[in-house]
Amino acid sequence: MTEKRLLIVETLSEARLLVEGPLAGKNLVKGCDLLCLDPNIRSYLKERGIESLSTYDRMDAPAHRAVMDKCEDMEHDIRKELRKRGIQDPPDYFTNAFWHFLRLIWRHLLWNIELVDHCLERDAYKHVFAFQYGRVVTHSPWIEDDQLYMGDIAGSLCRSREMEFSALQPPSLPERTLAEKMPPGAYRTACNALAYHLFRITEHTLSRRKTILVPSFKYNMNRVCDELAGKDRNLKIGIFYLGKKGVEEVLHALAILFHVMTGRKMYKPSVGYPVDFAFPILTFARYHARSYSDRHEREYIDATVKAIEDGKAAFKGVGLSDFLVQKIREDLKTYMLDIRFQAFGLEKLMEAFKPDCIISQMSGEIYGALGTAAKKMSVPSILISHGSHVYHQDKYSARENDILARNILVGDYQYSAVQSPLAREIASEMMKDPARIVNIKPSLWGRAVNRIHHKKDIITIVHASSLKLRHNRRFIYETSDEFLQGMAELIEAIAPFPRLHLILKIRPDIYELSMETMKALLPTKGNVIVETDKSFLDVLPEADLVVSFSSTTIEEALSNKVPVLLYGGHGRYAHIPIEHFSETNNDIAKAVTFVKDRELLKTYMAALNENASSFNVPDEAFSNYRFSDSEVVDLTEWIMSLCSE
């Protein structure tokens, strides 16, 4: 009897090496089960007649919960050790971001360990093959595409089980060029001083005008600013940015001063919006560098590393300390100390320039520091989250939503403007003062759309969920394999019913899920179309039902009184916590329905098809998910009133 062998393929480059490169002669692909870590790899192999395994079939809901449990244990143990050593937390913006990235790092490692362990438990493999890479320094806070650990993980698991493991020579990775940090010389110091004083003149010029500062125009913040500018043409809207060095720093300062004094707007594609002013926070940080200290933050990071080293963290027999210590010391520490220096510059900017109001769509990292600086300088500030936030009691869902909320929903900003009752509920749990929570109509993640009324006997279903990449695998998001499988099961469920039309609204990602892969791996049916060009809000008017796992599209639909079906990810998570659809809980005329598995999905779609001509969800069913007109303030009028205080 031939022994069972497993070959783990982590990247498309590895697959090409096995099929077309030097390893093709070893014929490993025919003698092993191939476990592929994203759909693009499986598509490539399928085109060449090679079968492979999906992570979807090896990572079920209990496996995801096991990863979450270990995440919680690790954080609890490290924080306990920090308290034992008397290490105080840095400011919230720093601490929240640090732990957010720590969890992303070890969650990635834990997920990979759980995946391989699940495979070895399920199938009687005798021999495992995987590509083994050296360590790569990126200065990135998350695990990047060229930081590949699966070979090390598989080797450790095999050794703990006394199984045979063969490390394969990996393909070459593109070389990284990391920015070198050099101490400023006399020339750069002089340029910095000149730029700083030019910006002080800019600040003085703006001090006589009504100003609003925003950190970014992403996530529809440009629309909010357009409405504000329409209210008051004399209003000046600007941003902060990192800044340049040397002569470029001076030239930027001169250009910005010129535009401010002449009243001309500035536009750069990287900003994406015409601004009236801009301030480089690193110019202010460098000028005041003699008073800068990051001793507390360094001690906190170093104490965390020491706690990890002493704790000798392991999962399923795989030691984690070496991976984590290297990643924190060489990447995360550099990144977080950069954030600390930027925050220092932002604080110095705010001491020199006090805008009439600050509006942000995030509260993590430097955006959190903006809220802290605004609070310290008593500048009116508003946080409008660009995400969807829901209060949960299930411990896994609750923890994930709590982490997300601390980085984009709540913070040191004077007010948190919430766009739905769901967001208000979780904000109320996290913020002590309800007066700081203000209800507004959707402004960042949605807007009112004009519904298109179809033929009465046709139901248009729009699938619109969020695909997260490998460095952001989380309990509340689908992996690329889960995302693809969810769409495949949805197509399968509606295929027998010509009265059900499905639109797959997707943003294919070249790295893990390209359009070519979609065509290769999804079934083709006549009542299914793929939409890649239109935005979700352009497709939403056609929808009688929106299907999603975890996305702002859920709340965008509900705010427009379009019912939502929650589906995907092995049914491990319901973005809105409700009782799942079943034989006894089978009413389809609901604002939100949660379906846990593919058989129940077929049952739901059969019922929807049968009731296509009468399918209707009454308006009152949406009252828990959208504010009435009497419950909200007008956002632009409220902001303008804050500017006038």
N, C-alpha and C positions, 0 to 999 in steps of 0.2 A: 504494500500500500504506500503510495507516494505521500510524503509529509506535506502538510498544509503550510504555505508560506505567505506572509503578508509584506507587501511593498507599499510604503507610505510616500505619496507624491504631494509635496507641499506647494510647488509652483509650476507654472506652465513651462518654464525653462528646464526644470527637471524632467518633465514629460518628454520634451523634445530630445533631451539627452538620451533618454531610454529608448526612444523610437527611431530617431534619426542620427544620433550622435555616437560617440565611442562605445557606449554601453549597449547599443542595439545588438551587437554581436553576441552578448551574453544571454540574450533572449529571456530576460527576467520577466518581461510583461506577460509572457505566455505561461510561465511557471508559478505565478503568484496571483493572489488577490490584490488588486490595486485600490488602495484607499486614497481618494482624491479630496483635497481640502477646499476646492471651490468648483463651481459649475463649468468655468472656462476650460479647466483641465479635462473634465469628463467629456465635454463637447469635442475637444481636440482628439481624444482617444476614440470616441465613438465614430468620428469621421474616418478613422483608420481601422475600423472593425474590432476595436479592443474594448471589452467590457470593463466596467469599474464600479466601485462602491461609493455611495454618497455619505457624507457625514450625517445627513438627515436620518438615515437608517440606523445610525450607531449612537446618536445623542438624543435620548428621549427626555421627557419632562423630569423624571427622577434624577437623571444625570445633571441636568441644569441646576436642580435644587441642591445636589451634592456640592457643586462648584460654589453656589451661594453660601452654603453652610461653612465651607472652608474659608471663604472670603471673610465672613463675619468672625470666625475664630481667630484668624490671623490679625485682623484689625483690633479685636478685643485684647488679645495678648500683648500686642505692641503698645497700645495706648495704656494698658495697665502698667507695663514696665516703665513707660515714660512718667506716669504719675508717681510710681514708686521712687524714681530717681529725682523727683521734684522738678521736672522739665515743664515749664509753662508753655501754653499754646501761643504762637504768634497771632497777629490779627486774623479775623475770620476769613478775609479774602484770600490770605495766604494758606491758612490751614485747610479750608474747604477745597481749594484747588490741589493742594499737595495730596490729600487723601483720595480725592477723585482720581488723580493720575495713578497713585499707588494701586488702587483697586483695579484700574484698567490693566496695569502691568501684570499683577499676579493673577487676575481673572483670565487673561490670555494664556498664561502658562498652565493654570489649573484646568482650563477648558481643554487644552491639548492633551494634558495628562489623562483627564477623564475619558476623552475620546479613545486614546490608544488602549487604556485599561479596559474600557467597555468592549473593544474589539477582541482583546486577548481573553476576556472572560467568556465572551459569547462563542467564539470559534476556537477550536483546538489547534492553534498555530504552533508550529515547532521552531520556525525560523522567521525573523523579521529583518527587513532591509529598509534603510532610510538614509537620506543624504545628511551629512554632518558638516556644519559650517563653523568657522571661527567667529569670535565675537566682533561686533561692529559698533563703533561709537557714532552716535547721530546727534546728540544734544537735544533730542526730541523727547517730550514727556511720555509719549506712548511708544509701543513697540512698532517699529516701522517695517516696511515691506522687505527690507534686506536684513532684518534681524530674525533669523530663522533658527528655532530651537528644537524642532521636532526630532531631529536625529539624536540629540543629547537626551531628550525625554524618552524616546523609544529604547535607547541603549540602557538607560537606568532601569526602566521597567523590566526589560529582558533580564538584566543581571539579577534583579531582585527575585525574579521567578526562575532563575537558572535556565533561561532559554537562550538559544543561539541568536546572536545579533551581528549583522554585517553593515558596517558604515560605508556608504558609497561616496565617491569623490564628487563634490558638488560642482555645478556650473559656476563660471566666474561671475562675480557681482560687479556692477559699475562702481568705480571708485568714488568715494565721497570727499568733497573738499569742505572742511569745516573752517568757519571764520576764526582767525587768530585774534586774540585779545591782546593788544599791545598798549602799554602805558602811553598816555598822550605826551607828545613832545612839545617844545616851546611854540612851534608853528601852529599845531592844532589847538593848543591852549589859547593862543591869541585869537585864532578864528572863532573859537567857542565864545570867548569874552565879547568879541565884536557882535556876533550873532545874537547873543543874549541881550545886549543893550539895544539892538535893533528891535528885538521882540518886545522889550519893555516899552519902546516908543509905540509899537503896534498896540500893545495892551492899553497904554494911556489914551490912544486915539479911540479905541473901542469903549473905554470906560464911560463915555458920554452917550452911548447908544444902548438900545435894548438888545441883549444877546442871549442866544441859546446854544449850549454846547452839547454835541452828541458824539459818541465814540465811533459810530459806524452807521452807514445807511443801508446795511443789509436787512433782510427780513422785513421789507416794506417800510422801514423807517423813512425812506425817501417820500412815501406818500403822506406820512404824518407831517413831515417838514413842508411839503407842498401846501398842505391845508393851513399850516401855521403862517407861512409866507403870504398866503392869500388873505389872511385876516389882517395882517399889518405889513405893508410893503417896506416899512422902515426897519423891520426886524432883521437882525443879522444872525445867521446860522453858521456855525463852524464846527471844526473837529480838532482833536489832537492826534498826532502821529509820532512815530519814533524819532525820525530826524536823520540828518546826514552828518558827515564829519568834514573837517578842513574847509577848503574854499567853497565846496558845495553847501555847507552849513550857512555860510555868509550869503551866498547867492539866493538860497531859499528865503532867508530872513529879509533880504532886500525886495525880492519879488512879492512876498506876502505883505510887507509894509506898503509897497506901491499899490497893490490891489485894494488894501483897506483904505488908504488915504484917497484913492480915486473912486472908490465905490464900485469897482469892477469885480465881478465874480470870478472865481478860479475853478477850473475843471480839469480833473485828471481821470483817465479810465480806471485807475486802481481805486479811486474813491467812488466814482460812479454817480456823483451828484455835484452840481455847482455850489461851491461854498463861498461865504463872505470872508472867512478867516481860518487860519490853521496854526496850531502851536506844536512845536516838536518837544516832547517831554524829555528826551535825552539831552537836549541843549540846556534845559534847566537843571537836570540831574548833574551833568558834568560841571556846570558852573559852580554848583554848591557842593561838589564832591567832598570837600574837606570836612563837612559836617555829617557825611553819610556814614551809617553803620548798619551792617547786616549780621552782627554778631549773634543776636538772638536766633535768627532764622538758620544760620549755619549750625549753631548748637542743636537746634531742634532736628535738623536733617541728620546730623552726625549721630545724635542719640537714637534716632530711629534705625539707622544702619546698625549701630551697636546692638540694639535690641533684637534685630533680625539675625545678626551673627550669633549672638548668645542663645537665641531661641532655637536655632537649627531647625527651622520650619521644613516640613516634608509633607508630601501628599502621595498616597498610594505607593510609598516606598521611594519616591523621587525627591531628593533634596532640593530645596528651593533657594536656600540662602545665597549660594554663589551667583545664581542668575540675578536675584533681586539686588544684591549688594553692588554688583557690577553695573546694572542698569541705573540704579539710584545715583551712585557716585559719579559715573561718567556722563550720564544724560540728564536725569531728572534734577539733580542738584544744580547743574549749570543753568537749566531752564528756569527753575524756581528763583534762583538768585538774580537772574536777569529780570524776572517779574518784580522782584523786590526793588531793584534799582530803578526800574521804570515807574513803580509806584512812588518812590521817593521824588522823582522828577515831576510826576503828576501833582504831588502835594506842594512842591515848590511853585509849580505853575499856578495852582489854585491860590496860593498866598499872594501872588502877583496879580492874577486876573480872576475876578469873581463874576462869572456870568450870571444873568438874571435867573436862569433855570438850566438844569441838566436833565436830559432824557436818555435812558439807555434801554436796550433790549436784552441785556445779559448782566449777570452779577458775579461771574467767575473771573479769576485771574485779575488782569488790569482793569476790567470792567467793575469788579468788586472793589478794587482800590479806588476807583472813581467815586463810588458811593461813600466810601470811608472818608475820602478827602472832602466831599461835599458836606457830609455831616459835621466834620471838624470845622469847616469854614462857614457853616450855617447858610449854605446855598440851597435853595429849594431844588429837590431832585425827585425824579419819577423813574421807576423801573417798570417797563412793560415787557413781560416775558414773551419771547417768540415761540415758546413751546406749549405743549398740552400737559396739564398737571391735574392729577386725580388723587384724592385721598383713598388709601387702601388700609384694610385691616390684616389681610394676609401678609405674613412677615416678609416674604421675599419681594412681593410687589411693593409693599410699603417702604422697604429699605431703598429700593431702586428709585422710586419716585421722590423720596426724601433727598437723596443725593442730587438728583436732577434739579429739584426745587431750590436747593441751597446755592446752586450755581447759576440759575437764571430767573427764579421767581421771587426770592426774598433776599434781603441783604441790608446794608446800612443806608440805603436810599430812604428818603423821608416818606415816600409813598410807594406802594406797590399797586399798580393799576391792573386789575384782573378783568379778563375778557369773557368769563363764563362763570356760572355758579359752581362748576366743578373746581375751577382754580381758586375761587373764593373760599371754598370749604377747606382745602389743604393749606392755603395761606393763613386762614384763621387758626388752624392747629399749630402753625409754626411761628406766628407773630403775636406778641402779647397785647398789642394795642390795636383794636379793630378800626380805630379812626385812621390808621395808616393804610388801610385797604380800601381802594376806591373802585367802584364798578364802572366799566366802560363797555361800549359796543366793540366787537372785534375790529382791531385796527392793524395788527401786524400779521396774524395768520389767516385772516379771512375778510370777506366783505359780502354784502348782500348781492345775490345774483337773481336774474330773472329766469325762473324755471321754464323749461320747454315741455309742453304737454304732448305726449305721444299718443298714438292710437291706443285706445282703451285696453286692448287685449295684448299689448306688448309691454314687457317690463325691461327697462334698461338698467343693467347692473354695472357699476364702475368699481374696479379693484384699484385701490390707491393706498399703498403702504410705504414705509420707509425702509430702504435697504441700508444696513450698516456694514462697514467693512471690517476686516479681520482684527484691527486694533481696537475696535469698539464693540466687541461681542458682549452683550449684556442680557440679563434675564428678560428685560422688557422689550428687546428688539430681536427681530429675526436675523439669522445668519443668511448668507446668500443662498445656501442650499435650502434652507427653510422657506425663504422668500419664493424661490422657484417652485418648490414642491407645493406650496400653498396655492399658487396660480394653477399648477397642473391639476390639483384636486378640484379646484373651482371649475375649470374647463370641463373636467370629467363629469362633475355634478350637473352642469347645465346642458351638456351635449344632447341629451335625449329630448330636450324641450325647446322647440323652435320659437315659442313665445317669449323665451328668455334670451336677451341679447347682452353680451358681455363686452365691456371695454376695459382693456388692461392699460391703465395709465402708469407708465413706467419711465424712469430715468436710468437707462442702462449704464452700468459702470464698466468701463473697459477692463479694469483690473480683475474683477471677480465674476462679472456677469455682463457680457457684451450682447449686442443685438444678435450677432451671429449665433451665440450660444442659446439665446432665447428661441430662435427659429429651429435650432437643432434638437433641443431637449423638450420643448413644449409640444403637446399634441395640437394638431391643426383642425379646427372645426369651423363650419360656415357661419355660426352665430357668435363668433369671437373676432374682435379686431384689436390691434395693438396701437396705442396712441403714444407717440414720443415727442411730438412737436408742440402741442398745446399745453398750457399750464393746467393744473388741477381745477382752478377756478373757472377756466374756459370750458372744461369738460363737465363740471358739476351741474350746470343747468339741464343737461340731458339725463341726469341720474334719477331713477326711482329708488335706488338702493346703492349705498356705498359699502364696499367690503374692505376691511383693513385689520391689521394686527395691532399696531401701535404707531400713531402718527397724528399730527395736527389736522390731517384730513378728516379725522373722526369728528372733531369739534367744528371744523368748517362746514361739514355736512349738516350736523345737528343745528347749528346756528341758522341754517337756511331751511330747516324743517325737512331735511332729507334723512330717512331712516338709515341706520348703520347696522351692518352685520360684522361682529368681531370673529375673526377666524385666522388660524395659523399657529405655527410653532408648537405643534403637538398638543395644543389646547392648554399650555401651561400657564397662560396669562390672559386675563380679560382686562383690557385697558380701562373699561368702566365696570366696576365689580357688580355683577348681577348673576342671578341664577341661570345656569346654562339651559339651552333648548333641549327638550327631551320628549318622550311620548306623552308625559303628563303635563309638561310645560311647553305647549306647542302652538301658542298664539303667535302668528307671524306679524300681526298688525301692531308692532311695538316700535318705539323710537330707537331702541337698542336691543339687539339679540346677540347672544353669545353661543356659538356652536363649537363644541370641543373636538369632534373627530369627523372623518370623511364620510362615514355612514350616516351620521346625523345631518351632515351637510346635504347629502342626497335627499334625505327625507324632507329637509327644509325647502330645497329647491323644487321638489315635487309638489309640495303644498303651495309654494309661490306660483308655480305654473298653473296649478288647478284654479287658483284664485286671482289670476292675472287681471281679469276684467274688473274685479272689485277691490283690488289691493289698495288700501288707503290707511294711513296713520293719522289720527286726528291731531289737530294743532296742540291741544292741551297735553298730549303725550310728550311734547318737547319742552315743557315748562321748567323741568329740572335741569335743562342743559343750555338754556339761553335766557339772558336777562330781558325783561320787558322794558319798554321805553321809560316807564316811571322809575325803574330801578337804577338807571345809569346817569352819569354826568356826560355832558358834551366834552370830549377830550380836548379839542383845540381851545374852546372857551375857558376850560379849567386851567390849561397850561398858560394861556394869556393872562388869566387873573393872578396866577402865581408870579409871573414876570412883573406884574405891576405892584406886588406887595412891597 
